[in-house]
Amino acid sequence: MKQAETKSKTYKLMLSNDDIHTFEYVIKSLMKICGHTQEQAEQCAYLVHHTGKCDVKRGSLKELTAVHTALCKLQLTARIEK
């Protein structure tokens, strides 16, 4: 039962595709805000471009809320999912 409780407290921060921002902008934003390496950020940017969305970070609701706010301030489209 503890595993189910722990798992239920893990959320995903999903980044969605848009037609406004460049790959470079998204990559730099993910590196700055999410702490991604260049390679991780590039992979996420390509996944967002080709599939429409990507899980860019996982964690507690509290952790992800700050990251979500920061990405939104950069005008990126993100949402927190359970």
mmCIF file of the N, C-alpha and C atoms, coordinates in Angstrom:
data_MODEL
# 
_entry.id   MODEL 
# 
loop_
_atom_site.group_PDB 
_atom_site.id 
_atom_site.type_symbol 
_atom_site.label_atom_id 
_atom_site.label_alt_id 
_atom_site.label_comp_id 
_atom_site.label_asym_id 
_atom_site.label_entity_id 
_atom_site.label_seq_id 
_atom_site.pdbx_PDB_ins_code 
_atom_site.Cartn_x 
_atom_site.Cartn_y 
_atom_site.Cartn_z 
_atom_site.occupancy 
_atom_site.B_iso_or_equiv 
_atom_site.pdbx_formal_charge 
_atom_site.auth_seq_id 
_atom_site.auth_comp_id 
_atom_site.auth_asym_id 
_atom_site.auth_atom_id 
_atom_site.pdbx_PDB_model_num 
ATOM 1   N N  . MET A 1 1  ? 0.815  -1.192 0.000   1.00 0.00 ? 1  MET A N  1 
ATOM 2   C CA . MET A 1 1  ? 0.000  0.000  0.000   1.00 0.00 ? 1  MET A CA 1 
ATOM 3   C C  . MET A 1 1  ? 0.858  1.255  0.000   1.00 0.00 ? 1  MET A C  1 
ATOM 4   N N  . LYS A 1 2  ? 2.026  1.202  0.600   1.00 0.00 ? 2  LYS A N  1 
ATOM 5   C CA . LYS A 1 2  ? 2.884  2.376  0.613   1.00 0.00 ? 2  LYS A CA 1 
ATOM 6   C C  . LYS A 1 2  ? 3.302  2.779  -0.804  1.00 0.00 ? 2  LYS A C  1 
ATOM 7   N N  . GLN A 1 3  ? 3.566  1.820  -1.661  1.00 0.00 ? 3  GLN A N  1 
ATOM 8   C CA . GLN A 1 3  ? 3.940  2.141  -3.033  1.00 0.00 ? 3  GLN A CA 1 
ATOM 9   C C  . GLN A 1 3  ? 2.827  2.890  -3.739  1.00 0.00 ? 3  GLN A C  1 
ATOM 10  N N  . ALA A 1 4  ? 1.604  2.479  -3.550  1.00 0.00 ? 4  ALA A N  1 
ATOM 11  C CA . ALA A 1 4  ? 0.466  3.161  -4.178  1.00 0.00 ? 4  ALA A CA 1 
ATOM 12  C C  . ALA A 1 4  ? 0.345  4.581  -3.651  1.00 0.00 ? 4  ALA A C  1 
ATOM 13  N N  . GLU A 1 5  ? 0.561  4.752  -2.350  1.00 0.00 ? 5  GLU A N  1 
ATOM 14  C CA . GLU A 1 5  ? 0.487  6.092  -1.772  1.00 0.00 ? 5  GLU A CA 1 
ATOM 15  C C  . GLU A 1 5  ? 1.584  6.986  -2.337  1.00 0.00 ? 5  GLU A C  1 
ATOM 16  N N  . THR A 1 6  ? 2.809  6.466  -2.421  1.00 0.00 ? 6  THR A N  1 
ATOM 17  C CA . THR A 1 6  ? 3.929  7.233  -2.954  1.00 0.00 ? 6  THR A CA 1 
ATOM 18  C C  . THR A 1 6  ? 3.688  7.557  -4.422  1.00 0.00 ? 6  THR A C  1 
ATOM 19  N N  . LYS A 1 7  ? 3.239  6.578  -5.179  1.00 0.00 ? 7  LYS A N  1 
ATOM 20  C CA . LYS A 1 7  ? 3.005  6.778  -6.602  1.00 0.00 ? 7  LYS A CA 1 
ATOM 21  C C  . LYS A 1 7  ? 1.912  7.818  -6.847  1.00 0.00 ? 7  LYS A C  1 
ATOM 22  N N  . SER A 1 8  ? 0.897  7.837  -6.035  1.00 0.00 ? 8  SER A N  1 
ATOM 23  C CA . SER A 1 8  ? -0.200 8.768  -6.236  1.00 0.00 ? 8  SER A CA 1 
ATOM 24  C C  . SER A 1 8  ? 0.225  10.211 -5.969  1.00 0.00 ? 8  SER A C  1 
ATOM 25  N N  . LYS A 1 9  ? 1.339  10.396 -5.273  1.00 0.00 ? 9  LYS A N  1 
ATOM 26  C CA . LYS A 1 9  ? 1.820  11.739 -4.970  1.00 0.00 ? 9  LYS A CA 1 
ATOM 27  C C  . LYS A 1 9  ? 2.808  12.250 -6.012  1.00 0.00 ? 9  LYS A C  1 
ATOM 28  N N  . THR A 1 10 ? 3.075  11.463 -7.037  1.00 0.00 ? 10 THR A N  1 
ATOM 29  C CA . THR A 1 10 ? 3.983  11.879 -8.090  1.00 0.00 ? 10 THR A CA 1 
ATOM 30  C C  . THR A 1 10 ? 3.176  12.473 -9.246  1.00 0.00 ? 10 THR A C  1 
ATOM 31  N N  . TYR A 1 11 ? 3.576  13.659 -9.647  1.00 0.00 ? 11 TYR A N  1 
ATOM 32  C CA . TYR A 1 11 ? 2.909  14.362 -10.736 1.00 0.00 ? 11 TYR A CA 1 
ATOM 33  C C  . TYR A 1 11 ? 3.881  14.534 -11.896 1.00 0.00 ? 11 TYR A C  1 
ATOM 34  N N  . LYS A 1 12 ? 3.337  14.835 -13.072 1.00 0.00 ? 12 LYS A N  1 
ATOM 35  C CA . LYS A 1 12 ? 4.135  15.070 -14.274 1.00 0.00 ? 12 LYS A CA 1 
ATOM 36  C C  . LYS A 1 12 ? 3.893  16.498 -14.750 1.00 0.00 ? 12 LYS A C  1 
ATOM 37  N N  . LEU A 1 13 ? 4.952  17.156 -15.146 1.00 0.00 ? 13 LEU A N  1 
ATOM 38  C CA . LEU A 1 13 ? 4.846  18.469 -15.764 1.00 0.00 ? 13 LEU A CA 1 
ATOM 39  C C  . LEU A 1 13 ? 4.951  18.262 -17.270 1.00 0.00 ? 13 LEU A C  1 
ATOM 40  N N  . MET A 1 14 ? 3.867  18.535 -17.952 1.00 0.00 ? 14 MET A N  1 
ATOM 41  C CA . MET A 1 14 ? 3.794  18.310 -19.397 1.00 0.00 ? 14 MET A CA 1 
ATOM 42  C C  . MET A 1 14 ? 3.982  19.633 -20.135 1.00 0.00 ? 14 MET A C  1 
ATOM 43  N N  . LEU A 1 15 ? 4.873  19.628 -21.104 1.00 0.00 ? 15 LEU A N  1 
ATOM 44  C CA . LEU A 1 15 ? 5.091  20.781 -21.971 1.00 0.00 ? 15 LEU A CA 1 
ATOM 45  C C  . LEU A 1 15 ? 4.390  20.501 -23.296 1.00 0.00 ? 15 LEU A C  1 
ATOM 46  N N  . SER A 1 16 ? 3.624  21.475 -23.783 1.00 0.00 ? 16 SER A N  1 
ATOM 47  C CA . SER A 1 16 ? 2.873  21.305 -25.030 1.00 0.00 ? 16 SER A CA 1 
ATOM 48  C C  . SER A 1 16 ? 3.499  22.107 -26.155 1.00 0.00 ? 16 SER A C  1 
ATOM 49  N N  . ASN A 1 17 ? 3.281  21.641 -27.358 1.00 0.00 ? 17 ASN A N  1 
ATOM 50  C CA . ASN A 1 17 ? 3.806  22.294 -28.553 1.00 0.00 ? 17 ASN A CA 1 
ATOM 51  C C  . ASN A 1 17 ? 3.083  23.615 -28.822 1.00 0.00 ? 17 ASN A C  1 
ATOM 52  N N  . ASP A 1 18 ? 3.807  24.538 -29.404 1.00 0.00 ? 18 ASP A N  1 
ATOM 53  C CA . ASP A 1 18 ? 3.203  25.768 -29.900 1.00 0.00 ? 18 ASP A CA 1 
ATOM 54  C C  . ASP A 1 18 ? 3.919  26.161 -31.184 1.00 0.00 ? 18 ASP A C  1 
ATOM 55  N N  . ASP A 1 19 ? 3.354  27.091 -31.892 1.00 0.00 ? 19 ASP A N  1 
ATOM 56  C CA . ASP A 1 19 ? 3.944  27.535 -33.160 1.00 0.00 ? 19 ASP A CA 1 
ATOM 57  C C  . ASP A 1 19 ? 4.698  28.846 -33.008 1.00 0.00 ? 19 ASP A C  1 
ATOM 58  N N  . ILE A 1 20 ? 4.982  29.231 -31.771 1.00 0.00 ? 20 ILE A N  1 
ATOM 59  C CA . ILE A 1 20 ? 5.586  30.531 -31.512 1.00 0.00 ? 20 ILE A CA 1 
ATOM 60  C C  . ILE A 1 20 ? 7.080  30.445 -31.214 1.00 0.00 ? 20 ILE A C  1 
ATOM 61  N N  . HIS A 1 21 ? 7.456  29.515 -30.339 1.00 0.00 ? 21 HIS A N  1 
ATOM 62  C CA . HIS A 1 21 ? 8.825  29.474 -29.833 1.00 0.00 ? 21 HIS A CA 1 
ATOM 63  C C  . HIS A 1 21 ? 9.733  28.577 -30.669 1.00 0.00 ? 21 HIS A C  1 
ATOM 64  N N  . THR A 1 22 ? 10.997 28.992 -30.761 1.00 0.00 ? 22 THR A N  1 
ATOM 65  C CA . THR A 1 22 ? 11.989 28.224 -31.512 1.00 0.00 ? 22 THR A CA 1 
ATOM 66  C C  . THR A 1 22 ? 12.504 27.062 -30.664 1.00 0.00 ? 22 THR A C  1 
ATOM 67  N N  . PHE A 1 23 ? 13.126 26.105 -31.332 1.00 0.00 ? 23 PHE A N  1 
ATOM 68  C CA . PHE A 1 23 ? 13.746 24.990 -30.621 1.00 0.00 ? 23 PHE A CA 1 
ATOM 69  C C  . PHE A 1 23 ? 14.770 25.529 -29.630 1.00 0.00 ? 23 PHE A C  1 
ATOM 70  N N  . GLU A 1 24 ? 15.571 26.469 -30.084 1.00 0.00 ? 24 GLU A N  1 
ATOM 71  C CA . GLU A 1 24 ? 16.629 27.037 -29.237 1.00 0.00 ? 24 GLU A CA 1 
ATOM 72  C C  . GLU A 1 24 ? 16.039 27.646 -27.964 1.00 0.00 ? 24 GLU A C  1 
ATOM 73  N N  . TYR A 1 25 ? 14.953 28.376 -28.095 1.00 0.00 ? 25 TYR A N  1 
ATOM 74  C CA . TYR A 1 25 ? 14.305 29.002 -26.939 1.00 0.00 ? 25 TYR A CA 1 
ATOM 75  C C  . TYR A 1 25 ? 13.797 27.945 -25.963 1.00 0.00 ? 25 TYR A C  1 
ATOM 76  N N  . VAL A 1 26 ? 13.142 26.928 -26.483 1.00 0.00 ? 26 VAL A N  1 
ATOM 77  C CA . VAL A 1 26 ? 12.605 25.859 -25.626 1.00 0.00 ? 26 VAL A CA 1 
ATOM 78  C C  . VAL A 1 26 ? 13.748 25.114 -24.938 1.00 0.00 ? 26 VAL A C  1 
ATOM 79  N N  . ILE A 1 27 ? 14.788 24.807 -25.676 1.00 0.00 ? 27 ILE A N  1 
ATOM 80  C CA . ILE A 1 27 ? 15.936 24.089 -25.111 1.00 0.00 ? 27 ILE A CA 1 
ATOM 81  C C  . ILE A 1 27 ? 16.579 24.895 -23.993 1.00 0.00 ? 27 ILE A C  1 
ATOM 82  N N  . LYS A 1 28 ? 16.851 26.161 -24.244 1.00 0.00 ? 28 LYS A N  1 
ATOM 83  C CA . LYS A 1 28 ? 17.464 27.005 -23.210 1.00 0.00 ? 28 LYS A CA 1 
ATOM 84  C C  . LYS A 1 28 ? 16.556 27.152 -21.994 1.00 0.00 ? 28 LYS A C  1 
ATOM 85  N N  . SER A 1 29 ? 15.260 27.245 -22.226 1.00 0.00 ? 29 SER A N  1 
ATOM 86  C CA . SER A 1 29 ? 14.306 27.373 -21.123 1.00 0.00 ? 29 SER A CA 1 
ATOM 87  C C  . SER A 1 29 ? 14.292 26.117 -20.260 1.00 0.00 ? 29 SER A C  1 
ATOM 88  N N  . LEU A 1 30 ? 14.295 24.951 -20.894 1.00 0.00 ? 30 LEU A N  1 
ATOM 89  C CA . LEU A 1 30 ? 14.293 23.691 -20.146 1.00 0.00 ? 30 LEU A CA 1 
ATOM 90  C C  . LEU A 1 30 ? 15.587 23.513 -19.353 1.00 0.00 ? 30 LEU A C  1 
ATOM 91  N N  . MET A 1 31 ? 16.685 23.947 -19.918 1.00 0.00 ? 31 MET A N  1 
ATOM 92  C CA . MET A 1 31 ? 17.957 23.855 -19.210 1.00 0.00 ? 31 MET A CA 1 
ATOM 93  C C  . MET A 1 31 ? 17.949 24.782 -17.993 1.00 0.00 ? 31 MET A C  1 
ATOM 94  N N  . LYS A 1 32 ? 17.452 25.978 -18.176 1.00 0.00 ? 32 LYS A N  1 
ATOM 95  C CA . LYS A 1 32 ? 17.440 26.967 -17.093 1.00 0.00 ? 32 LYS A CA 1 
ATOM 96  C C  . LYS A 1 32 ? 16.431 26.616 -16.005 1.00 0.00 ? 32 LYS A C  1 
ATOM 97  N N  . ILE A 1 33 ? 15.214 26.301 -16.387 1.00 0.00 ? 33 ILE A N  1 
ATOM 98  C CA . ILE A 1 33 ? 14.136 26.117 -15.420 1.00 0.00 ? 33 ILE A CA 1 
ATOM 99  C C  . ILE A 1 33 ? 14.082 24.697 -14.848 1.00 0.00 ? 33 ILE A C  1 
ATOM 100 N N  . CYS A 1 34 ? 14.258 23.700 -15.698 1.00 0.00 ? 34 CYS A N  1 
ATOM 101 C CA . CYS A 1 34 ? 14.125 22.310 -15.247 1.00 0.00 ? 34 CYS A CA 1 
ATOM 102 C C  . CYS A 1 34 ? 15.457 21.666 -14.869 1.00 0.00 ? 34 CYS A C  1 
ATOM 103 N N  . GLY A 1 35 ? 16.562 22.334 -15.176 1.00 0.00 ? 35 GLY A N  1 
ATOM 104 C CA . GLY A 1 35 ? 17.867 21.768 -14.872 1.00 0.00 ? 35 GLY A CA 1 
ATOM 105 C C  . GLY A 1 35 ? 18.293 20.659 -15.815 1.00 0.00 ? 35 GLY A C  1 
ATOM 106 N N  . HIS A 1 36 ? 17.719 20.645 -17.008 1.00 0.00 ? 36 HIS A N  1 
ATOM 107 C CA . HIS A 1 36 ? 18.065 19.619 -17.988 1.00 0.00 ? 36 HIS A CA 1 
ATOM 108 C C  . HIS A 1 36 ? 19.458 19.860 -18.550 1.00 0.00 ? 36 HIS A C  1 
ATOM 109 N N  . THR A 1 37 ? 20.093 18.772 -18.984 1.00 0.00 ? 37 THR A N  1 
ATOM 110 C CA . THR A 1 37 ? 21.313 18.899 -19.765 1.00 0.00 ? 37 THR A CA 1 
ATOM 111 C C  . THR A 1 37 ? 20.910 19.333 -21.168 1.00 0.00 ? 37 THR A C  1 
ATOM 112 N N  . GLN A 1 38 ? 21.876 19.722 -21.968 1.00 0.00 ? 38 GLN A N  1 
ATOM 113 C CA . GLN A 1 38 ? 21.604 20.100 -23.361 1.00 0.00 ? 38 GLN A CA 1 
ATOM 114 C C  . GLN A 1 38 ? 20.898 18.952 -24.081 1.00 0.00 ? 38 GLN A C  1 
ATOM 115 N N  . GLU A 1 39 ? 21.410 17.741 -23.903 1.00 0.00 ? 39 GLU A N  1 
ATOM 116 C CA . GLU A 1 39 ? 20.837 16.575 -24.586 1.00 0.00 ? 39 GLU A CA 1 
ATOM 117 C C  . GLU A 1 39 ? 19.399 16.294 -24.137 1.00 0.00 ? 39 GLU A C  1 
ATOM 118 N N  . GLN A 1 40 ? 19.145 16.357 -22.835 1.00 0.00 ? 40 GLN A N  1 
ATOM 119 C CA . GLN A 1 40 ? 17.783 16.130 -22.329 1.00 0.00 ? 40 GLN A CA 1 
ATOM 120 C C  . GLN A 1 40 ? 16.819 17.179 -22.887 1.00 0.00 ? 40 GLN A C  1 
ATOM 121 N N  . ALA A 1 41 ? 17.251 18.426 -22.866 1.00 0.00 ? 41 ALA A N  1 
ATOM 122 C CA . ALA A 1 41 ? 16.400 19.512 -23.349 1.00 0.00 ? 41 ALA A CA 1 
ATOM 123 C C  . ALA A 1 41 ? 16.107 19.360 -24.839 1.00 0.00 ? 41 ALA A C  1 
ATOM 124 N N  . GLU A 1 42 ? 17.110 18.958 -25.618 1.00 0.00 ? 42 GLU A N  1 
ATOM 125 C CA . GLU A 1 42 ? 16.911 18.749 -27.056 1.00 0.00 ? 42 GLU A CA 1 
ATOM 126 C C  . GLU A 1 42 ? 15.918 17.622 -27.298 1.00 0.00 ? 42 GLU A C  1 
ATOM 127 N N  . GLN A 1 43 ? 16.061 16.526 -26.565 1.00 0.00 ? 43 GLN A N  1 
ATOM 128 C CA . GLN A 1 43 ? 15.153 15.396 -26.730 1.00 0.00 ? 43 GLN A CA 1 
ATOM 129 C C  . GLN A 1 43 ? 13.719 15.797 -26.399 1.00 0.00 ? 43 GLN A C  1 
ATOM 130 N N  . CYS A 1 44 ? 13.544 16.547 -25.324 1.00 0.00 ? 44 CYS A N  1 
ATOM 131 C CA . CYS A 1 44 ? 12.202 17.003 -24.951 1.00 0.00 ? 44 CYS A CA 1 
ATOM 132 C C  . CYS A 1 44 ? 11.631 17.924 -26.031 1.00 0.00 ? 44 CYS A C  1 
ATOM 133 N N  . ALA A 1 45 ? 12.443 18.831 -26.536 1.00 0.00 ? 45 ALA A N  1 
ATOM 134 C CA . ALA A 1 45 ? 11.978 19.763 -27.571 1.00 0.00 ? 45 ALA A CA 1 
ATOM 135 C C  . ALA A 1 45 ? 11.526 19.003 -28.819 1.00 0.00 ? 45 ALA A C  1 
ATOM 136 N N  . TYR A 1 46 ? 12.286 17.990 -29.223 1.00 0.00 ? 46 TYR A N  1 
ATOM 137 C CA . TYR A 1 46 ? 11.899 17.204 -30.399 1.00 0.00 ? 46 TYR A CA 1 
ATOM 138 C C  . TYR A 1 46 ? 10.635 16.391 -30.138 1.00 0.00 ? 46 TYR A C  1 
ATOM 139 N N  . LEU A 1 47 ? 10.509 15.828 -28.952 1.00 0.00 ? 47 LEU A N  1 
ATOM 140 C CA . LEU A 1 47 ? 9.289  15.084 -28.619 1.00 0.00 ? 47 LEU A CA 1 
ATOM 141 C C  . LEU A 1 47 ? 8.071  16.004 -28.632 1.00 0.00 ? 47 LEU A C  1 
ATOM 142 N N  . VAL A 1 48 ? 8.215  17.184 -28.063 1.00 0.00 ? 48 VAL A N  1 
ATOM 143 C CA . VAL A 1 48 ? 7.110  18.154 -28.064 1.00 0.00 ? 48 VAL A CA 1 
ATOM 144 C C  . VAL A 1 48 ? 6.734  18.499 -29.498 1.00 0.00 ? 48 VAL A C  1 
ATOM 145 N N  . HIS A 1 49 ? 7.718  18.725 -30.326 1.00 0.00 ? 49 HIS A N  1 
ATOM 146 C CA . HIS A 1 49 ? 7.460  19.097 -31.720 1.00 0.00 ? 49 HIS A CA 1 
ATOM 147 C C  . HIS A 1 49 ? 6.756  17.981 -32.487 1.00 0.00 ? 49 HIS A C  1 
ATOM 148 N N  . HIS A 1 50 ? 7.200  16.751 -32.293 1.00 0.00 ? 50 HIS A N  1 
ATOM 149 C CA . HIS A 1 50 ? 6.667  15.635 -33.089 1.00 0.00 ? 50 HIS A CA 1 
ATOM 150 C C  . HIS A 1 50 ? 5.423  14.970 -32.498 1.00 0.00 ? 50 HIS A C  1 
ATOM 151 N N  . THR A 1 51 ? 5.254  15.012 -31.182 1.00 0.00 ? 51 THR A N  1 
ATOM 152 C CA . THR A 1 51 ? 4.093  14.347 -30.576 1.00 0.00 ? 51 THR A CA 1 
ATOM 153 C C  . THR A 1 51 ? 3.087  15.321 -29.975 1.00 0.00 ? 51 THR A C  1 
ATOM 154 N N  . GLY A 1 52 ? 3.481  16.576 -29.850 1.00 0.00 ? 52 GLY A N  1 
ATOM 155 C CA . GLY A 1 52 ? 2.573  17.585 -29.319 1.00 0.00 ? 52 GLY A CA 1 
ATOM 156 C C  . GLY A 1 52 ? 2.734  17.866 -27.839 1.00 0.00 ? 52 GLY A C  1 
ATOM 157 N N  . LYS A 1 53 ? 3.431  16.957 -27.133 1.00 0.00 ? 53 LYS A N  1 
ATOM 158 C CA . LYS A 1 53 ? 3.657  17.181 -25.707 1.00 0.00 ? 53 LYS A CA 1 
ATOM 159 C C  . LYS A 1 53 ? 4.779  16.276 -25.220 1.00 0.00 ? 53 LYS A C  1 
ATOM 160 N N  . CYS A 1 54 ? 5.294  16.612 -24.035 1.00 0.00 ? 54 CYS A N  1 
ATOM 161 C CA . CYS A 1 54 ? 6.358  15.801 -23.441 1.00 0.00 ? 54 CYS A CA 1 
ATOM 162 C C  . CYS A 1 54 ? 6.357  16.010 -21.936 1.00 0.00 ? 54 CYS A C  1 
ATOM 163 N N  . ASP A 1 55 ? 6.598  14.943 -21.218 1.00 0.00 ? 55 ASP A N  1 
ATOM 164 C CA . ASP A 1 55 ? 6.748  14.956 -19.770 1.00 0.00 ? 55 ASP A CA 1 
ATOM 165 C C  . ASP A 1 55 ? 8.165  15.471 -19.486 1.00 0.00 ? 55 ASP A C  1 
ATOM 166 N N  . VAL A 1 56 ? 8.289  16.726 -19.029 1.00 0.00 ? 56 VAL A N  1 
ATOM 167 C CA . VAL A 1 56 ? 9.607  17.326 -18.850 1.00 0.00 ? 56 VAL A CA 1 
ATOM 168 C C  . VAL A 1 56 ? 10.147 17.231 -17.429 1.00 0.00 ? 56 VAL A C  1 
ATOM 169 N N  . LYS A 1 57 ? 9.274  16.938 -16.475 1.00 0.00 ? 57 LYS A N  1 
ATOM 170 C CA . LYS A 1 57 ? 9.728  16.819 -15.086 1.00 0.00 ? 57 LYS A CA 1 
ATOM 171 C C  . LYS A 1 57 ? 8.674  16.077 -14.278 1.00 0.00 ? 57 LYS A C  1 
ATOM 172 N N  . ARG A 1 58 ? 9.134  15.333 -13.275 1.00 0.00 ? 58 ARG A N  1 
ATOM 173 C CA . ARG A 1 58 ? 8.231  14.622 -12.362 1.00 0.00 ? 58 ARG A CA 1 
ATOM 174 C C  . ARG A 1 58 ? 8.599  14.992 -10.932 1.00 0.00 ? 58 ARG A C  1 
ATOM 175 N N  . GLY A 1 59 ? 7.573  14.982 -10.083 1.00 0.00 ? 59 GLY A N  1 
ATOM 176 C CA . GLY A 1 59 ? 7.823  15.275 -8.684  1.00 0.00 ? 59 GLY A CA 1 
ATOM 177 C C  . GLY A 1 59 ? 6.533  15.540 -7.947  1.00 0.00 ? 59 GLY A C  1 
ATOM 178 N N  . SER A 1 60 ? 6.673  16.114 -6.768  1.00 0.00 ? 60 SER A N  1 
ATOM 179 C CA . SER A 1 60 ? 5.496  16.441 -5.963  1.00 0.00 ? 60 SER A CA 1 
ATOM 180 C C  . SER A 1 60 ? 4.800  17.652 -6.571  1.00 0.00 ? 60 SER A C  1 
ATOM 181 N N  . LEU A 1 61 ? 3.560  17.830 -6.194  1.00 0.00 ? 61 LEU A N  1 
ATOM 182 C CA . LEU A 1 61 ? 2.798  18.976 -6.678  1.00 0.00 ? 61 LEU A CA 1 
ATOM 183 C C  . LEU A 1 61 ? 3.488  20.275 -6.287  1.00 0.00 ? 61 LEU A C  1 
ATOM 184 N N  . LYS A 1 62 ? 3.997  20.334 -5.076  1.00 0.00 ? 62 LYS A N  1 
ATOM 185 C CA . LYS A 1 62 ? 4.681  21.533 -4.600  1.00 0.00 ? 62 LYS A CA 1 
ATOM 186 C C  . LYS A 1 62 ? 5.915  21.845 -5.448  1.00 0.00 ? 62 LYS A C  1 
ATOM 187 N N  . GLU A 1 63 ? 6.733  20.817 -5.739  1.00 0.00 ? 63 GLU A N  1 
ATOM 188 C CA . GLU A 1 63 ? 7.938  21.010 -6.556  1.00 0.00 ? 63 GLU A CA 1 
ATOM 189 C C  . GLU A 1 63 ? 7.576  21.498 -7.955  1.00 0.00 ? 63 GLU A C  1 
ATOM 190 N N  . LEU A 1 64 ? 6.590  20.867 -8.544  1.00 0.00 ? 64 LEU A N  1 
ATOM 191 C CA . LEU A 1 64 ? 6.248  21.172 -9.928  1.00 0.00 ? 64 LEU A CA 1 
ATOM 192 C C  . LEU A 1 64 ? 5.514  22.489 -10.090 1.00 0.00 ? 64 LEU A C  1 
ATOM 193 N N  . THR A 1 65 ? 4.837  22.944 -9.064  1.00 0.00 ? 65 THR A N  1 
ATOM 194 C CA . THR A 1 65 ? 4.103  24.203 -9.173  1.00 0.00 ? 65 THR A CA 1 
ATOM 195 C C  . THR A 1 65 ? 5.051  25.364 -9.455  1.00 0.00 ? 65 THR A C  1 
ATOM 196 N N  . ALA A 1 66 ? 6.184  25.397 -8.773  1.00 0.00 ? 66 ALA A N  1 
ATOM 197 C CA . ALA A 1 66 ? 7.170  26.465 -8.998  1.00 0.00 ? 66 ALA A CA 1 
ATOM 198 C C  . ALA A 1 66 ? 7.753  26.388 -10.409 1.00 0.00 ? 66 ALA A C  1 
ATOM 199 N N  . VAL A 1 67 ? 8.046  25.185 -10.868 1.00 0.00 ? 67 VAL A N  1 
ATOM 200 C CA . VAL A 1 67 ? 8.608  25.003 -12.213 1.00 0.00 ? 67 VAL A CA 1 
ATOM 201 C C  . VAL A 1 67 ? 7.559  25.379 -13.262 1.00 0.00 ? 67 VAL A C  1 
ATOM 202 N N  . HIS A 1 68 ? 6.321  24.962 -13.045 1.00 0.00 ? 68 HIS A N  1 
ATOM 203 C CA . HIS A 1 68 ? 5.223  25.305 -13.951 1.00 0.00 ? 68 HIS A CA 1 
ATOM 204 C C  . HIS A 1 68 ? 5.088  26.818 -14.080 1.00 0.00 ? 68 HIS A C  1 
ATOM 205 N N  . THR A 1 69 ? 5.092  27.505 -12.959 1.00 0.00 ? 69 THR A N  1 
ATOM 206 C CA . THR A 1 69 ? 4.967  28.961 -12.958 1.00 0.00 ? 69 THR A CA 1 
ATOM 207 C C  . THR A 1 69 ? 6.110  29.603 -13.743 1.00 0.00 ? 69 THR A C  1 
ATOM 208 N N  . ALA A 1 70 ? 7.317  29.117 -13.533 1.00 0.00 ? 70 ALA A N  1 
ATOM 209 C CA . ALA A 1 70 ? 8.483  29.671 -14.237 1.00 0.00 ? 70 ALA A CA 1 
ATOM 210 C C  . ALA A 1 70 ? 8.388  29.455 -15.744 1.00 0.00 ? 70 ALA A C  1 
ATOM 211 N N  . LEU A 1 71 ? 7.954  28.268 -16.168 1.00 0.00 ? 71 LEU A N  1 
ATOM 212 C CA . LEU A 1 71 ? 7.799  28.007 -17.608 1.00 0.00 ? 71 LEU A CA 1 
ATOM 213 C C  . LEU A 1 71 ? 6.706  28.885 -18.201 1.00 0.00 ? 71 LEU A C  1 
ATOM 214 N N  . CYS A 1 72 ? 5.624  29.066 -17.477 1.00 0.00 ? 72 CYS A N  1 
ATOM 215 C CA . CYS A 1 72 ? 4.529  29.912 -17.962 1.00 0.00 ? 72 CYS A CA 1 
ATOM 216 C C  . CYS A 1 72 ? 4.961  31.376 -18.070 1.00 0.00 ? 72 CYS A C  1 
ATOM 217 N N  . LYS A 1 73 ? 5.817  31.822 -17.165 1.00 0.00 ? 73 LYS A N  1 
ATOM 218 C CA . LYS A 1 73 ? 6.345  33.190 -17.241 1.00 0.00 ? 73 LYS A CA 1 
ATOM 219 C C  . LYS A 1 73 ? 7.171  33.395 -18.509 1.00 0.00 ? 73 LYS A C  1 
ATOM 220 N N  . LEU A 1 74 ? 7.739  32.302 -19.007 1.00 0.00 ? 74 LEU A N  1 
ATOM 221 C CA . LEU A 1 74 ? 8.486  32.356 -20.270 1.00 0.00 ? 74 LEU A CA 1 
ATOM 222 C C  . LEU A 1 74 ? 7.575  32.139 -21.470 1.00 0.00 ? 74 LEU A C  1 
ATOM 223 N N  . GLN A 1 75 ? 6.289  32.122 -21.209 1.00 0.00 ? 75 GLN A N  1 
ATOM 224 C CA . GLN A 1 75 ? 5.233  31.979 -22.216 1.00 0.00 ? 75 GLN A CA 1 
ATOM 225 C C  . GLN A 1 75 ? 5.223  30.604 -22.895 1.00 0.00 ? 75 GLN A C  1 
ATOM 226 N N  . LEU A 1 76 ? 5.731  29.590 -22.184 1.00 0.00 ? 76 LEU A N  1 
ATOM 227 C CA . LEU A 1 76 ? 5.629  28.219 -22.676 1.00 0.00 ? 76 LEU A CA 1 
ATOM 228 C C  . LEU A 1 76 ? 4.332  27.618 -22.134 1.00 0.00 ? 76 LEU A C  1 
ATOM 229 N N  . THR A 1 77 ? 3.787  26.680 -22.872 1.00 0.00 ? 77 THR A N  1 
ATOM 230 C CA . THR A 1 77 ? 2.516  26.068 -22.493 1.00 0.00 ? 77 THR A CA 1 
ATOM 231 C C  . THR A 1 77 ? 2.796  24.783 -21.729 1.00 0.00 ? 77 THR A C  1 
ATOM 232 N N  . ALA A 1 78 ? 2.471  24.791 -20.443 1.00 0.00 ? 78 ALA A N  1 
ATOM 233 C CA . ALA A 1 78 ? 2.727  23.637 -19.606 1.00 0.00 ? 78 ALA A CA 1 
ATOM 234 C C  . ALA A 1 78 ? 1.540  23.402 -18.679 1.00 0.00 ? 78 ALA A C  1 
ATOM 235 N N  . ARG A 1 79 ? 1.428  22.154 -18.232 1.00 0.00 ? 79 ARG A N  1 
ATOM 236 C CA . ARG A 1 79 ? 0.382  21.815 -17.268 1.00 0.00 ? 79 ARG A CA 1 
ATOM 237 C C  . ARG A 1 79 ? 0.877  20.677 -16.393 1.00 0.00 ? 79 ARG A C  1 
ATOM 238 N N  . ILE A 1 80 ? 0.311  20.603 -15.211 1.00 0.00 ? 80 ILE A N  1 
ATOM 239 C CA . ILE A 1 80 ? 0.667  19.543 -14.270 1.00 0.00 ? 80 ILE A CA 1 
ATOM 240 C C  . ILE A 1 80 ? -0.419 18.473 -14.355 1.00 0.00 ? 80 ILE A C  1 
ATOM 241 N N  . GLU A 1 81 ? 0.014  17.228 -14.498 1.00 0.00 ? 81 GLU A N  1 
ATOM 242 C CA . GLU A 1 81 ? -0.912 16.098 -14.556 1.00 0.00 ? 81 GLU A CA 1 
ATOM 243 C C  . GLU A 1 81 ? -0.580 15.112 -13.463 1.00 0.00 ? 81 GLU A C  1 
ATOM 244 N N  . LYS A 1 82 ? -1.592 14.398 -13.040 1.00 0.00 ? 82 LYS A N  1 
ATOM 245 C CA . LYS A 1 82 ? -1.397 13.367 -12.054 1.00 0.00 ? 82 LYS A CA 1 
ATOM 246 C C  . LYS A 1 82 ? -1.015 12.071 -12.710 1.00 0.00 ? 82 LYS A C  1 
# 
